[in-house]
Amino acid sequence: MKPSIGFEQIFSESVPLKLQTDAGKEFTNKLFQNYLKKEKIEFFMTTNNTKASIVERFYRTLKTKMWKFFTEKNTKRYIDVVDKLVYSYNNTWHRSIQMTPASVTETNQSQVWENLYGKQNNKKVNKPNYRLNDTVRISKEKLLFEKGYEQNWTREIFTIHQIIRRNPIVYKLKDLAGEVIRGTFYEQELQKVMHSGFSKLLGFEPGEIKGKVASPYIADPNASFPLIYVYCDLTEPQIVGDIQAPLLKIVKVEGKDGEVVNAHYTRPHYVPVIRQHFQTVEMVLRLHSGELVPFERGRVIAVLHFRMRQIV
């Protein structure tokens, strides 16, 4: 059966003003789109992997219950208890509909709709929670037995490109290269993230900061700047933070991951050495965190200048 024929039967009782589907070709083909234009139905679709949000919200709740059972019984066999879990879901009071799913009938379905969406007549559009150029992640589809209580988000970061003020509010996004991505996204499909540099400055790991949480590290104004600490076994120890270390130079890094970094200085930087005679020089490059610099490939070339120390 063609989708247009099926929808003709569905719309025989009433025709909607808007229709949302996924990006399947059965909905985006020319024949079906012409049918929607003929019926004056506004069409929009989800381009995110999270499609049937209400159904997938049920899946997440069910999987959460299943994982609790798996953990308690130390098994992943669910076929024997799935009916009980579904019964538990259907007979649990839901905050969204303000009743249990099992108590929903044709008689009170209008009240359920109002509980979910409120009265739509002259309803004001809420203030958007995101602003233009905010950085966000997008929710992504879970695997079947991924823990339902662990929300998944894309690792790629996007920015808010456009705010479409309708009810509900949706957003258009662009990637960090400036290319606008296809489709629109609801607020619940997005997660605001803090710029990685600002996160480091406040003492957090790069990524999102949700709610009122304490940073695991001490706030440090230098942490957000890309610096490389060059240590050398010839250098006399000096104070670095709260320790003494053979620091030769602090190099400010300009560039992105994967690029060749060059640091040139018009004047040599001299520090005292602890040995007058040596055959080899050992140098170590570390990040502000103390970790070794994670080079992808290639080599590091350092040019050292020596001069005789003047004794007064």
C-alpha positions in Angstrom: 0.0 0.0 0.0 1.3 3.4 -0.9 1.7 5.9 2.0 -0.7 8.4 0.3 -3.4 5.8 0.1 -2.9 4.8 3.8 -3.0 8.5 4.9 -6.1 9.1 2.8 -7.8 6.5 5.1 -6.3 8.0 8.2 -7.3 11.5 7.2 -10.8 10.5 6.2 -12.1 11.6 9.7 -10.0 14.8 10.1 -7.0 16.3 8.3 -4.1 17.6 10.4 -2.4 21.0 9.9 1.1 19.5 10.3 2.7 16.1 9.8 6.1 15.0 11.2 7.8 11.8 10.0 11.3 10.4 9.8 13.5 10.8 6.7 12.2 7.7 5.0 11.8 7.8 1.2 8.2 6.7 1.6 7.5 10.1 3.0 10.0 12.3 1.0 9.1 11.0 -2.4 7.4 13.4 -4.9 4.1 11.5 -5.0 3.5 11.8 -1.3 4.8 15.3 -1.0 2.4 16.4 -3.8 -0.5 14.7 -1.8 0.5 16.8 1.3 0.6 20.0 -0.7 -2.8 19.2 -2.2 -4.2 18.7 1.4 -2.4 21.9 2.6 -0.5 19.9 5.3 2.7 21.4 6.5 5.4 18.7 6.4 8.6 18.4 8.5 10.8 15.6 9.5 13.4 14.5 12.0 16.9 14.1 10.7 18.3 12.8 14.0 18.5 9.1 14.7 16.0 9.6 17.5 12.7 9.4 15.6 9.6 8.3 17.5 10.4 10.2 20.6 7.4 9.1 22.7 7.9 5.4 21.8 11.7 5.7 22.4 11.1 7.3 25.7 9.1 4.2 26.6 11.9 2.0 25.4 14.3 3.9 27.6 12.2 3.4 30.7 11.7 -0.2 29.9 15.4 -0.8 29.4 16.1 1.0 32.6 13.9 -1.5 34.4 15.5 -4.4 32.5 19.0 -3.3 33.5 18.0 -3.1 37.1 16.7 -6.7 36.8 19.9 -7.7 35.0 22.1 -6.2 37.7 20.1 -7.7 40.6 19.8 -11.3 39.1 23.2 -11.2 37.3 21.6 -12.3 34.0 20.6 -10.8 30.7 17.7 -13.1 30.0 14.6 -11.0 30.0 12.0 -13.0 28.1 10.6 -14.5 31.4 10.0 -11.1 33.0 9.3 -8.7 30.1 5.5 -9.0 30.5 5.8 -8.2 34.2 8.0 -5.2 33.4 5.4 -3.9 30.8 2.6 -4.4 33.3 4.6 -2.4 35.9 5.1 0.4 33.4 1.4 0.5 32.4 0.3 0.6 36.0 2.7 3.2 37.3 1.6 6.8 37.6 3.2 9.0 35.0 3.9 12.7 35.7 3.5 13.7 32.0 -0.1 12.4 31.7 -0.9 12.6 35.4 -2.3 9.1 35.6 -1.3 5.6 34.7 -1.3 4.5 31.1 -3.7 1.6 31.9 -6.3 4.2 33.0 -6.4 6.1 29.7 -9.6 5.5 27.8 -11.5 7.1 24.9 -13.5 9.0 27.5 -10.6 10.8 29.1 -8.2 11.0 26.1 -8.9 14.7 25.6 -7.8 15.3 29.2 -4.7 13.3 28.6 -3.9 15.5 25.6 -4.4 18.6 27.7 -2.2 17.2 30.4 0.6 16.5 27.9 0.4 19.6 25.7 -1.8 22.1 27.6 -4.5 24.2 26.0 -3.3 25.1 22.5 -5.6 28.1 21.9 -3.6 31.3 21.9 -0.8 29.6 23.7 2.3 31.7 23.9 5.6 30.4 22.6 8.0 29.7 25.4 11.3 31.5 25.6 14.0 29.5 24.0 16.5 27.9 26.3 19.3 28.2 23.8 20.8 31.3 22.1 22.4 31.8 18.8 26.0 30.4 18.6 25.5 28.3 21.7 27.5 25.1 21.5 25.5 21.8 21.7 25.6 18.1 21.2 22.8 16.1 19.5 21.1 13.0 21.0 21.9 9.8 19.2 20.2 6.5 18.8 21.0 3.8 21.4 21.9 0.2 20.8 19.3 -2.3 21.9 20.8 -3.3 25.2 22.7 -0.1 26.0 21.9 1.0 29.5 18.7 3.1 29.2 19.7 5.5 32.0 22.8 6.6 30.3 21.9 9.3 27.8 23.9 9.3 24.7 25.1 12.4 22.8 27.2 13.0 19.7 30.9 13.7 20.3 30.7 16.3 17.5 29.9 19.8 18.6 27.5 22.1 16.8 26.4 25.6 17.2 22.9 27.1 17.2 22.4 28.7 13.7 18.7 29.7 13.8 15.9 29.7 16.4 12.5 28.9 14.9 9.9 30.4 17.3 7.0 28.1 16.9 5.3 25.9 19.4 7.4 23.9 20.2 10.5 25.9 19.5 13.0 24.2 17.1 16.5 25.0 16.1 18.7 24.8 13.1 22.4 23.9 13.6 25.7 24.3 11.9 28.9 22.4 12.4 32.2 24.0 13.4 33.2 24.3 9.8 30.2 26.7 9.3 28.1 24.3 7.2 24.4 24.4 8.1 23.1 20.8 8.7 19.8 19.5 7.4 16.7 19.4 9.5 15.5 21.0 12.7 15.9 19.9 16.3 13.8 20.1 19.5 15.3 21.4 22.7 15.1 17.9 24.3 17.3 16.6 21.4 20.1 19.0 22.3 22.5 19.3 25.2 24.4 22.5 25.8 28.1 22.1 26.3 30.7 24.5 27.6 33.7 25.5 25.6 36.5 23.1 26.4 38.9 26.0 27.2 36.5 27.5 29.7 35.8 24.1 31.2 39.5 23.6 31.9 39.8 27.1 33.3 37.1 26.3 35.9 38.7 22.9 36.7 36.4 20.6 34.8 37.1 18.0 32.2 36.3 19.2 28.7 32.6 18.7 27.9 29.3 19.5 29.4 28.6 20.8 32.9 25.1 19.9 34.1 23.5 21.1 37.3 25.3 22.2 40.4 28.5 20.2 40.5 31.9 20.8 42.1 34.9 20.7 39.8 37.4 17.9 40.4 40.4 20.2 40.0 41.4 23.6 41.2 40.4 26.5 38.9 43.5 27.7 37.1 43.7 30.7 34.7 46.4 29.0 32.7 44.6 25.8 32.2 42.5 27.0 29.3 45.5 28.1 27.2 47.3 25.6 25.1 50.8 25.5 26.7 53.7 23.0 26.4 56.1 22.7 29.3 59.6 21.8 28.1 61.8 20.1 30.7 65.5 19.4 30.3 67.8 17.3 32.4 70.5 20.0 32.1 68.4 22.7 33.6 68.7 23.7 37.2 65.4 23.0 39.0 63.1 25.9 39.5 59.7 26.4 41.1 56.8 25.2 38.8 53.5 25.6 40.6 54.1 24.0 44.0 57.1 21.8 43.0 60.6 22.2 41.8 61.3 20.9 38.3 64.0 21.3 35.6 61.9 23.6 33.4 63.5 25.0 30.3 60.7 26.9 28.6 56.9 27.3 28.5 55.8 27.3 24.9 52.4 28.8 23.9 50.9 26.6 21.2 49.1 28.2 18.2 47.2 25.8 16.0 44.8 22.9 15.9 45.1 19.1 16.4 47.1 17.5 13.6 48.9 20.8 12.5 52.6 21.3 12.6 53.5 23.7 15.4 56.4 26.2 15.1 57.6 28.4 17.9 60.3 31.0 17.1 61.9 33.4 19.5 63.8 36.5 18.4 66.1 36.3 21.4 67.5 33.2 23.1 66.1 32.3 26.5 69.0 31.3 28.9 68.7 29.3 32.1 71.4 28.0 34.4 72.6 24.4 33.8 73.7 21.9 36.4 76.4 20.1 34.3 79.4 21.5 32.5 80.1 18.3 30.5 77.5 16.1 28.8 77.1 13.9 25.7 73.3 13.7 25.5 70.4 15.9 26.4 67.1 14.5 27.6 64.0 16.7 27.0 60.4 16.0 28.0 57.4 17.8 26.8 54.3 17.9 29.0 50.9 19.5 29.1 49.7 21.8 31.8 48.0 18.8 33.5 51.4 17.1 33.7 50.6 14.5 31.0 53.0 13.9 28.2 52.2 15.8 25.0 50.3 13.3 22.7 52.0 13.7 19.4 50.3 11.9 16.5 53.4 11.4 14.3 56.6 13.1 13.2 59.4 14.5 15.4 60.2 17.5 17.6 63.2 19.7 16.7 64.6 22.0 19.4 67.5 24.4 18.8 69.5 25.1 22.0 71.9 28.0 22.5 74.7 27.9 25.1 76.9 30.6 26.5 79.6 30.9 29.1 78.3 32.0 32.5 79.9 35.2 33.6 81.3 34.9 37.2 81.5 38.2 39.0 
